[in-house]
Amino acid sequence: TNTFGLIQRSMFVATVTGTAGWEAVNLGKPALVFGKAWYERLPGVFKYKPDIDLDKVISFNSDRVLLENKYRELLSLS
């Protein structure tokens, strides 16, 4: 199955820490992560908590410019 096709048709992506979460954020979809992902501080990435508000995850609006700026900040730390 083409993961990009699945992501594009999804409301959000849930993953432990996988690449699918990173791909989702890049495609403008929110990602719910259950583990410690290297990209977890980027906009559109939500850390799982028992009381997480899934409506907040689903209603997230992606901002490409903000994502790119935050990604550059993250890269500068490495």
PyMOL commands that set and color helices and strands:
alter all, ss='L'
color gray80, all
select helices_A, chain A and resi 3-8+19-26+54-58+64-76
alter helices_A, ss='H'
color red, helices_A
select strands_A, chain A and resi 13-15+31-33+45-47
alter strands_A, ss='S'
color yellow, strands_A
deselect
rebuild
show_as cartoon
